[in-house]
């Protein structure tokens, strides 16, 4: 009869432990989900900014279109 009297208390303690474990896991999942969403957002914003900068500063500037000029024909180099 003592066993039947302790059974509800043991069951309650067991459920309490399971509830606290589930709560801790839920909080952990929510925390990492927030980090994941912030990471995706940051990645999207960086990609958008990179595309914007690539359009603004294209590699086809005037300096890249100039033909190569040999700089070693000056007076400092003995190429007579």
Biopython code that builds the backbone (N, CA, C, O; Angstrom):
import numpy as np
from Bio.PDB.StructureBuilder import StructureBuilder

atoms = [
    (1, "UNK", "N", (0.810, -1.180, 0.000)),
    (1, "UNK", "CA", (0.000, 0.000, 0.000)),
    (1, "UNK", "C", (0.865, 1.259, 0.000)),
    (1, "UNK", "O", (0.468, 2.299, -0.527)),
    (2, "UNK", "N", (2.009, 1.153, 0.578)),
    (2, "UNK", "CA", (2.929, 2.271, 0.578)),
    (2, "UNK", "C", (3.420, 2.572, -0.836)),
    (2, "UNK", "O", (3.670, 3.722, -1.198)),
    (3, "UNK", "N", (3.549, 1.504, -1.624)),
    (3, "UNK", "CA", (3.992, 1.692, -3.015)),
    (3, "UNK", "C", (2.979, 2.520, -3.798)),
    (3, "UNK", "O", (3.360, 3.381, -4.591)),
    (4, "UNK", "N", (1.701, 2.267, -3.580)),
    (4, "UNK", "CA", (0.671, 3.018, -4.295)),
    (4, "UNK", "C", (0.622, 4.475, -3.848)),
    (4, "UNK", "O", (0.249, 5.355, -4.623)),
    (5, "UNK", "N", (0.990, 4.719, -2.626)),
    (5, "UNK", "CA", (1.001, 6.091, -2.126)),
    (5, "UNK", "C", (2.184, 6.874, -2.688)),
    (5, "UNK", "O", (2.076, 8.084, -2.891)),
    (6, "UNK", "N", (3.298, 6.215, -2.939)),
    (6, "UNK", "CA", (4.487, 6.886, -3.479)),
    (6, "UNK", "C", (4.451, 7.004, -4.997)),
    (6, "UNK", "O", (5.146, 7.844, -5.567)),
    (7, "UNK", "N", (3.663, 6.186, -5.645)),
    (7, "UNK", "CA", (3.642, 6.176, -7.108)),
    (7, "UNK", "C", (3.248, 7.527, -7.709)),
    (7, "UNK", "O", (3.910, 7.968, -8.649)),
    (8, "UNK", "N", (2.222, 8.197, -7.225)),
    (8, "UNK", "CA", (1.898, 9.518, -7.801)),
    (8, "UNK", "C", (3.010, 10.539, -7.592)),
    (8, "UNK", "O", (3.239, 11.381, -8.460)),
    (9, "UNK", "N", (3.704, 10.481, -6.462)),
    (9, "UNK", "CA", (4.797, 11.421, -6.229)),
    (9, "UNK", "C", (5.952, 11.154, -7.175)),
    (9, "UNK", "O", (6.549, 12.087, -7.713)),
    (10, "UNK", "N", (6.270, 9.883, -7.379)),
    (10, "UNK", "CA", (7.353, 9.517, -8.300)),
    (10, "UNK", "C", (6.975, 9.904, -9.720)),
    (10, "UNK", "O", (7.805, 10.420, -10.468)),
    (11, "UNK", "N", (5.748, 9.662, -10.087)),
    (11, "UNK", "CA", (5.277, 10.029, -11.420)),
    (11, "UNK", "C", (5.329, 11.539, -11.607)),
    (11, "UNK", "O", (5.730, 12.021, -12.666)),
    (12, "UNK", "N", (4.931, 12.281, -10.595)),
    (12, "UNK", "CA", (4.956, 13.750, -10.673)),
    (12, "UNK", "C", (6.386, 14.256, -10.814)),
    (12, "UNK", "O", (6.644, 15.151, -11.618)),
    (13, "UNK", "N", (7.321, 13.696, -10.043)),
    (13, "UNK", "CA", (8.725, 14.111, -10.126)),
    (13, "UNK", "C", (9.295, 13.749, -11.479)),
    (13, "UNK", "O", (10.062, 14.520, -12.055)),
    (14, "UNK", "N", (8.933, 12.587, -11.997)),
    (14, "UNK", "CA", (9.414, 12.162, -13.314)),
    (14, "UNK", "C", (8.883, 13.095, -14.400)),
    (14, "UNK", "O", (9.628, 13.493, -15.295)),
    (15, "UNK", "N", (7.607, 13.442, -14.326)),
    (15, "UNK", "CA", (7.037, 14.359, -15.309)),
    (15, "UNK", "C", (7.656, 15.745, -15.193)),
    (15, "UNK", "O", (7.857, 16.428, -16.197)),
    (16, "UNK", "N", (7.955, 16.154, -13.974)),
    (16, "UNK", "CA", (8.582, 17.444, -13.762)),
    (16, "UNK", "C", (9.969, 17.476, -14.389)),
    (16, "UNK", "O", (10.343, 18.469, -15.013)),
    (17, "UNK", "N", (10.727, 16.409, -14.231)),
    (17, "UNK", "CA", (12.060, 16.346, -14.842)),
    (17, "UNK", "C", (11.954, 16.339, -16.358)),
    (17, "UNK", "O", (12.739, 17.007, -17.031)),
    (18, "UNK", "N", (10.998, 15.595, -16.911)),
    (18, "UNK", "CA", (10.821, 15.567, -18.363)),
    (18, "UNK", "C", (10.403, 16.929, -18.889)),
    (18, "UNK", "O", (10.853, 17.355, -19.953)),
    (19, "UNK", "N", (9.560, 17.600, -18.160)),
    (19, "UNK", "CA", (9.108, 18.930, -18.576)),
    (19, "UNK", "C", (10.273, 19.912, -18.572)),
    (19, "UNK", "O", (10.396, 20.731, -19.483)),
    (20, "UNK", "N", (11.114, 19.838, -17.571)),
    (20, "UNK", "CA", (12.248, 20.761, -17.524)),
    (20, "UNK", "C", (13.252, 20.459, -18.635)),
    (20, "UNK", "O", (13.865, 21.373, -19.187)),
    (21, "UNK", "N", (13.420, 19.178, -18.961)),
    (21, "UNK", "CA", (14.320, 18.823, -20.065)),
    (21, "UNK", "C", (13.759, 19.329, -21.386)),
    (21, "UNK", "O", (14.494, 19.890, -22.199)),
    (22, "UNK", "N", (12.479, 19.137, -21.604)),
    (22, "UNK", "CA", (11.842, 19.608, -22.842)),
    (22, "UNK", "C", (11.911, 21.123, -22.927)),
    (22, "UNK", "O", (12.152, 21.669, -24.004)),
    (23, "UNK", "N", (11.707, 21.803, -21.824)),
    (23, "UNK", "CA", (11.794, 23.261, -21.807)),
    (23, "UNK", "C", (13.205, 23.723, -22.140)),
    (23, "UNK", "O", (13.380, 24.665, -22.914)),
    (24, "UNK", "N", (14.204, 23.078, -21.571)),
    (24, "UNK", "CA", (15.596, 23.442, -21.858)),
    (24, "UNK", "C", (15.933, 23.188, -23.328)),
    (24, "UNK", "O", (16.607, 24.005, -23.956)),
    (25, "UNK", "N", (15.478, 22.079, -23.875)),
    (25, "UNK", "CA", (15.713, 21.792, -25.291)),
    (25, "UNK", "C", (14.994, 22.800, -26.183)),
    (25, "UNK", "O", (15.542, 23.229, -27.199)),
    (26, "UNK", "N", (13.792, 23.174, -25.818)),
    (26, "UNK", "CA", (13.041, 24.155, -26.596)),
    (26, "UNK", "C", (13.755, 25.500, -26.596)),
    (26, "UNK", "O", (13.871, 26.142, -27.640)),
    (27, "UNK", "N", (14.226, 25.922, -25.445)),
    (27, "UNK", "CA", (14.959, 27.195, -25.369)),
    (27, "UNK", "C", (16.229, 27.132, -26.204)),
    (27, "UNK", "O", (16.578, 28.105, -26.873)),
    (28, "UNK", "N", (16.920, 26.007, -26.172)),
    (28, "UNK", "CA", (18.145, 25.847, -26.969)),
    (28, "UNK", "C", (17.837, 25.907, -28.462)),
    (28, "UNK", "O", (18.551, 26.563, -29.221)),
    (29, "UNK", "N", (16.779, 25.225, -28.880)),
    (29, "UNK", "CA", (16.399, 25.230, -30.300)),
    (29, "UNK", "C", (16.020, 26.631, -30.743)),
    (29, "UNK", "O", (16.425, 27.064, -31.821)),
    (30, "UNK", "N", (15.266, 27.336, -29.948)),
    (30, "UNK", "CA", (14.866, 28.703, -30.297)),
    (30, "UNK", "C", (16.095, 29.603, -30.394)),
    (30, "UNK", "O", (16.186, 30.428, -31.303)),
    (31, "UNK", "N", (17.032, 29.454, -29.476)),
    (31, "UNK", "CA", (18.250, 30.274, -29.502)),
    (31, "UNK", "C", (19.034, 30.054, -30.790)),
    (31, "UNK", "O", (19.433, 31.014, -31.448)),
    (32, "UNK", "N", (19.257, 28.780, -31.154)),
    (32, "UNK", "CA", (20.021, 28.507, -32.363)),
    (32, "UNK", "C", (19.241, 28.854, -33.625)),
    (32, "UNK", "O", (19.842, 29.189, -34.646)),
    (33, "UNK", "N", (17.940, 28.781, -33.575)),
    (33, "UNK", "CA", (17.126, 29.200, -34.716)),
    (33, "UNK", "C", (17.247, 30.701, -34.939)),
    (33, "UNK", "O", (17.317, 31.159, -36.080)),
    (34, "UNK", "N", (17.271, 31.458, -33.863)),
    (34, "UNK", "CA", (17.469, 32.909, -33.974)),
    (34, "UNK", "C", (18.844, 33.210, -34.560)),
    (34, "UNK", "O", (18.973, 34.076, -35.425)),
    (35, "UNK", "N", (19.873, 32.500, -34.094)),
    (35, "UNK", "CA", (21.212, 32.702, -34.654)),
    (35, "UNK", "C", (21.258, 32.363, -36.138)),
    (35, "UNK", "O", (21.908, 33.059, -36.918)),
    (36, "UNK", "N", (20.570, 31.295, -36.529)),
    (36, "UNK", "CA", (20.539, 30.897, -37.932)),
    (36, "UNK", "C", (19.844, 31.948, -38.790)),
    (36, "UNK", "O", (20.321, 32.277, -39.876)),
    (37, "UNK", "N", (18.741, 32.466, -38.320)),
    (37, "UNK", "CA", (18.010, 33.504, -39.068)),
    (37, "UNK", "C", (18.853, 34.768, -39.187)),
    (37, "UNK", "O", (18.895, 35.387, -40.250)),
    (38, "UNK", "N", (19.523, 35.154, -38.106)),
    (38, "UNK", "CA", (20.398, 36.336, -38.172)),
    (38, "UNK", "C", (21.565, 36.111, -39.138)),
    (38, "UNK", "O", (21.972, 37.036, -39.842)),
    (39, "UNK", "N", (22.094, 34.910, -39.176)),
    (39, "UNK", "CA", (23.173, 34.590, -40.120)),
    (39, "UNK", "C", (22.712, 34.670, -41.558)),
    (39, "UNK", "O", (23.413, 35.216, -42.410)),
    (40, "UNK", "N", (21.526, 34.124, -41.835)),
    (40, "UNK", "CA", (20.981, 34.217, -43.199)),
    (40, "UNK", "C", (20.752, 35.666, -43.590)),
    (40, "UNK", "O", (21.050, 36.063, -44.716)),
    (41, "UNK", "N", (20.232, 36.445, -42.678)),
    (41, "UNK", "CA", (19.978, 37.865, -42.963)),
    (41, "UNK", "C", (21.280, 38.601, -43.255)),
    (41, "UNK", "O", (21.366, 39.368, -44.214)),
    (42, "UNK", "N", (22.300, 38.361, -42.419)),
    (42, "UNK", "CA", (23.595, 39.017, -42.611)),
    (42, "UNK", "C", (24.216, 38.605, -43.941)),
    (42, "UNK", "O", (24.782, 39.442, -44.645)),
    (43, "UNK", "N", (24.118, 37.337, -44.287)),
    (43, "UNK", "CA", (24.652, 36.854, -45.559)),
    (43, "UNK", "C", (23.940, 37.521, -46.734)),
    (43, "UNK", "O", (24.579, 37.920, -47.707)),
    (44, "UNK", "N", (22.626, 37.638, -46.641)),
    (44, "UNK", "CA", (21.861, 38.284, -47.704)),
    (44, "UNK", "C", (22.264, 39.744, -47.862)),
    (44, "UNK", "O", (22.446, 40.225, -48.981)),
    (45, "UNK", "N", (22.404, 40.451, -46.739)),
    (45, "UNK", "CA", (22.772, 41.864, -46.806)),
    (45, "UNK", "C", (24.180, 42.048, -47.360)),
    (45, "UNK", "O", (24.422, 42.978, -48.130)),
    (46, "UNK", "N", (25.115, 41.171, -46.979)),
    (46, "UNK", "CA", (26.477, 41.278, -47.500)),
    (46, "UNK", "C", (26.525, 40.986, -48.995)),
    (46, "UNK", "O", (27.266, 41.639, -49.729)),
    (47, "UNK", "N", (25.741, 40.010, -49.452)),
    (47, "UNK", "CA", (25.704, 39.709, -50.883)),
    (47, "UNK", "C", (25.113, 40.880, -51.663)),
    (47, "UNK", "O", (25.602, 41.234, -52.736)),
    (48, "UNK", "N", (24.065, 41.469, -51.114)),
    (48, "UNK", "CA", (23.433, 42.621, -51.767)),
    (48, "UNK", "C", (24.412, 43.798, -51.855)),
    (48, "UNK", "O", (24.487, 44.470, -52.883)),
    (49, "UNK", "N", (25.159, 44.043, -50.776)),
    (49, "UNK", "CA", (26.133, 45.125, -50.774)),
    (49, "UNK", "C", (27.280, 44.835, -51.738)),
    (49, "UNK", "O", (27.777, 45.739, -52.410)),
    (50, "UNK", "N", (27.695, 43.580, -51.803)),
    (50, "UNK", "CA", (28.761, 43.206, -52.724)),
    (50, "UNK", "C", (28.343, 43.427, -54.179)),
    (50, "UNK", "O", (29.123, 43.937, -54.984)),
    (51, "UNK", "N", (27.115, 43.041, -54.509)),
    (51, "UNK", "CA", (26.618, 43.275, -55.868)),
    (51, "UNK", "C", (26.547, 44.764, -56.179)),
    (51, "UNK", "O", (26.862, 45.187, -57.291)),
    (52, "UNK", "N", (26.136, 45.548, -55.205)),
    (52, "UNK", "CA", (26.051, 46.996, -55.393)),
    (52, "UNK", "C", (27.429, 47.593, -55.635)),
    (52, "UNK", "O", (27.598, 48.437, -56.515)),
    (53, "UNK", "N", (28.426, 47.152, -54.847)),
    (53, "UNK", "CA", (29.784, 47.659, -55.027)),
    (53, "UNK", "C", (30.382, 47.214, -56.356)),
    (53, "UNK", "O", (31.127, 47.969, -56.981)),
    (54, "UNK", "N", (30.065, 46.000, -56.794)),
    (54, "UNK", "CA", (30.566, 45.526, -58.086)),
    (54, "UNK", "C", (29.994, 46.349, -59.230)),
    (54, "UNK", "O", (30.684, 46.602, -60.217)),
    (55, "UNK", "N", (28.763, 46.760, -59.109)),
    (55, "UNK", "CA", (28.178, 47.610, -60.156)),
    (55, "UNK", "C", (28.808, 48.999, -60.143)),
    (55, "UNK", "O", (29.039, 49.588, -61.199)),
    (56, "UNK", "N", (29.084, 49.518, -58.956)),
    (56, "UNK", "CA", (29.631, 50.864, -58.829)),
    (56, "UNK", "C", (31.084, 50.916, -59.293)),
    (56, "UNK", "O", (31.463, 51.786, -60.077)),
    (57, "UNK", "N", (31.870, 50.006, -58.816)),
    (57, "UNK", "CA", (33.297, 49.994, -59.137)),
    (57, "UNK", "C", (33.608, 48.808, -60.029)),
    (57, "UNK", "O", (34.181, 47.815, -59.579)),
    (58, "UNK", "N", (33.236, 48.911, -61.273)),
    (58, "UNK", "CA", (33.493, 47.809, -62.192)),
    (58, "UNK", "C", (34.980, 47.742, -62.517)),
    (58, "UNK", "O", (35.701, 48.734, -62.422)),
    (59, "UNK", "N", (35.409, 46.573, -62.894)),
    (59, "UNK", "CA", (36.829, 46.368, -63.183)),
    (59, "UNK", "C", (37.225, 46.907, -64.555)),
    (59, "UNK", "O", (38.408, 46.918, -64.898)),
    (60, "UNK", "N", (36.259, 47.349, -65.332)),
    (60, "UNK", "CA", (36.545, 47.889, -66.664)),
    (60, "UNK", "C", (36.768, 49.389, -66.607)),
    (60, "UNK", "O", (36.198, 50.129, -67.409)),
    (61, "UNK", "N", (37.571, 49.840, -65.692)),
    (61, "UNK", "CA", (37.848, 51.268, -65.582)),
    (61, "UNK", "C", (38.865, 51.681, -66.644)),
    (61, "UNK", "O", (39.409, 50.846, -67.368)),
    (62, "UNK", "N", (39.103, 52.970, -66.716)),
    (62, "UNK", "CA", (40.019, 53.489, -67.726)),
    (62, "UNK", "C", (41.441, 52.975, -67.535)),
    (62, "UNK", "O", (42.155, 52.763, -68.516)),
    (63, "UNK", "N", (41.860, 52.772, -66.299)),
    (63, "UNK", "CA", (43.215, 52.303, -66.051)),
    (63, "UNK", "C", (43.425, 50.892, -66.580)),
    (63, "UNK", "O", (44.519, 50.569, -67.042)),
    (64, "UNK", "N", (42.432, 50.070, -66.526)),
    (64, "UNK", "CA", (42.562, 48.702, -67.017)),
    (64, "UNK", "C", (42.507, 48.635, -68.543)),
    (64, "UNK", "O", (42.993, 47.668, -69.130)),
    (65, "UNK", "N", (41.927, 49.640, -69.192)),
    (65, "UNK", "CA", (41.816, 49.639, -70.651)),
    (65, "UNK", "C", (43.083, 50.156, -71.327)),
    (65, "UNK", "O", (43.287, 49.926, -72.519)),
    (66, "UNK", "N", (43.933, 50.851, -70.576)),
    (66, "UNK", "CA", (45.157, 51.383, -71.162)),
    (66, "UNK", "C", (46.089, 50.243, -71.539)),
    (66, "UNK", "O", (46.143, 49.212, -70.868)),
    (67, "UNK", "N", (46.822, 50.450, -72.629)),
    (67, "UNK", "CA", (47.773, 49.427, -73.051)),
    (67, "UNK", "C", (49.024, 49.490, -72.177)),
    (67, "UNK", "O", (49.309, 50.514, -71.556)),
    (68, "UNK", "N", (49.742, 48.416, -72.138)),
    (68, "UNK", "CA", (50.928, 48.327, -71.301)),
    (68, "UNK", "C", (52.033, 49.200, -71.873)),
    (68, "UNK", "O", (52.304, 49.172, -73.074)),
    (69, "UNK", "N", (52.670, 49.979, -70.999)),
    (69, "UNK", "CA", (53.788, 50.817, -71.403)),
    (69, "UNK", "C", (55.016, 50.359, -70.636)),
    (69, "UNK", "O", (54.988, 50.291, -69.407)),
    (70, "UNK", "N", (56.075, 50.049, -71.333)),
    (70, "UNK", "CA", (57.294, 49.556, -70.702)),
    (70, "UNK", "C", (57.954, 50.691, -69.939)),
    (70, "UNK", "O", (58.333, 51.701, -70.531)),
    (71, "UNK", "N", (58.090, 50.533, -68.647)),
    (71, "UNK", "CA", (58.653, 51.582, -67.802)),
    (71, "UNK", "C", (60.159, 51.436, -67.642)),
    (71, "UNK", "O", (60.781, 52.277, -66.993)),
    (72, "UNK", "N", (60.754, 50.419, -68.198)),
    (72, "UNK", "CA", (62.198, 50.205, -68.013)),
    (72, "UNK", "C", (63.029, 50.935, -69.053)),
    (72, "UNK", "O", (64.248, 50.770, -69.069)),
    (73, "UNK", "N", (62.428, 51.729, -69.918)),
    (73, "UNK", "CA", (63.184, 52.450, -70.936)),
    (73, "UNK", "C", (63.615, 53.823, -70.464)),
    (73, "UNK", "O", (64.047, 54.641, -71.276)),
    (74, "UNK", "N", (63.510, 54.094, -69.195)),
    (74, "UNK", "CA", (63.899, 55.405, -68.666)),
    (74, "UNK", "C", (65.406, 55.516, -68.490)),
    (74, "UNK", "O", (66.146, 54.571, -68.759)),
    (75, "UNK", "N", (65.849, 56.678, -68.037)),
    (75, "UNK", "CA", (67.264, 56.935, -67.874)),
    (75, "UNK", "C", (67.866, 56.219, -66.678)),
    (75, "UNK", "O", (69.089, 56.109, -66.581)),
    (76, "UNK", "N", (67.033, 55.725, -65.759)),
    (76, "UNK", "CA", (67.567, 55.016, -64.598)),
    (76, "UNK", "C", (67.993, 53.606, -64.936)),
    (76, "UNK", "O", (68.774, 53.003, -64.200)),
    (77, "UNK", "N", (67.493, 53.066, -66.041)),
    (77, "UNK", "CA", (67.860, 51.726, -66.453)),
    (77, "UNK", "C", (68.845, 51.849, -67.628)),
    (77, "UNK", "O", (68.618, 52.631, -68.551)),
    (78, "UNK", "N", (69.887, 51.109, -67.589)),
    (78, "UNK", "CA", (70.906, 51.190, -68.658)),
    (78, "UNK", "C", (70.511, 50.313, -69.817)),
    (78, "UNK", "O", (71.124, 49.269, -70.040)),
    (79, "UNK", "N", (69.494, 50.715, -70.565)),
    (79, "UNK", "CA", (69.028, 49.992, -71.745)),
    (79, "UNK", "C", (69.359, 50.820, -72.991)),
    (79, "UNK", "O", (68.448, 51.203, -73.726)),
    (80, "UNK", "N", (70.585, 51.094, -73.235)),
    (80, "UNK", "CA", (70.958, 51.908, -74.400)),
    (80, "UNK", "C", (70.929, 51.144, -75.646)),
    (80, "UNK", "O", (71.218, 51.690, -76.711)),
]
sb = StructureBuilder()
sb.init_structure("model")
sb.init_model(0)
sb.init_chain("A")
sb.init_seg("    ")
for serial, (resi, resn, name, xyz) in enumerate(atoms, 1):
    if name == "N":
        sb.init_residue(resn, " ", resi, " ")
    sb.init_atom(name, np.array(xyz, "f"), 0.0, 1.0, " ", f" {name:<3s}", serial, name[0])
structure = sb.get_structure()
